Amino acid sequence: MKQEPGTPFDSIESAHSFVALLAKAVAESRQDVEADVQKAAGSTVPRRLDALRITLYNLQKLEAHMNQSRRILNDLRSLRRLLLEERSSATVRVAVKAAQTAIKQAAPPATSPPSNGKAAPNVSA
């Protein structure tokens, strides 16, 4: 039985590479349109400028989605490796410790009571 030719989505790694290339192409297109918007800013054709701005807005949204997709694919790749025990247990421990540290650093600091010895007023809605 013959296998079909490979597609960009045969594996998570190949999908990640494909999405990375697509994100790069979208970023380049966005830069081109930004230049066109700047050139058309002094134009006497406001509809063209409006169309370019809408195009730029949609390219910015698409670029954000591509970057988010890359991060999701990267997470899936890491989870698959973890589930299939492709990583050594030492590497997993280091990754878990790093994640815990990042979570602690991202948490807002706990508020402390006033230092003048007076209790804070009880404000309830």
N, C-alpha and C positions, 0 to 999 in steps of 0.2 A: 504494500500500500504506500503510495506517495504522500509525502507531507506537502502541505501548501507552502508557498513561499512565505518567509518570515514577514511579519508586520511590525510596526513600531510598538505594538502592544502585546507582544508575546510574553513579556515579563515586566515586572515592576521597574527593573533597571532600564530597559529599553523605553518604556513609557516615560520614565523620568527624563531620559536623554531627549526624547522627542519633545516633551513639554518645555524643557530648557531651551531647545532650539527655537521653538515657537515663541517663547517669551522674549528671546533675543530679537527675533524678527518684528514682534509687536513693538518693542522698545525703539527699534530703529525707525519704524513707521511713525511712531509718536513724535520722535525728534524731527522727522521731516515735516510733519503736519504743524508742529510748533513753529518751525521756520516759516512755513507758508502763512500761518496766522500773523506772524510779525510783519511779513511783507505786505499782507493784505490789510493791515491795520489802518493805513492811510488811504485805502482804496475808496473809490466812489461807488462801489458796488457792495452795499451792506449785506445783501443776501448771500453773497459768496463768503463773506467773513462769518456770518452766522452758521453757514454750512460747515465751514472749517472748524469753528468752535465746537459744534455738535460732534463732528468727527473726532476731534481731539478728546472730548469728554468720553466718548465711547471707547477710544483706544486706551485711555487711562484706566477705565473700568476693566477692560479686557486684560491689560497688563497686570492689574491687581489680582484678577482671577487666575491668571497663569502662574504668578508667584505663589499664590495660595495653593494651587494644584501641585506645584513642585514640592512645597512643604508637606502636603498631605502624602504624596507619593514617597517622599523621604521617610516620613513617619511609618508608613506601611512597610517599607523595606526594612526598617529597623525592627518593627514588631514581628515581621516574618522571621527575621534572623533570630530574634529572641525566642520565638515559639519553636523554631526548628533547632534551637540550641546550636546555631552556627557560630555564636560568639562564645568565648570561654567564660567561665563563671567569674573570673577576676575582672574581665572587661565589663560584665554586667554589673558587678558590685561598684565599680568606678562610675559607671553611667548613672546608677541609682543614686549614689552619693552626690554626684554633680547635679542631678535633677532636684534632689532634696535641698541642696544649698541654693539653687536658683529659686525655688519656691519660697524659701525663707527670706531671701533678699527681696523678692517681689511683694511680700506681704507688707501691708501698711504697719508702721510702728504703733505699738499700743500706747494709748494716751495715759499719762500719769496724773494723779490728783494734784491740785495746786500745792505749792510748797509752803504757803504761808500758814498752814495749820488749820485753815478754815475749810469746812466741807463745801463742795461745789453745790450750787442750788439745784434742786430737783425740778427739771423742766419736763413736763409731759404734755403731749398734745391731746 
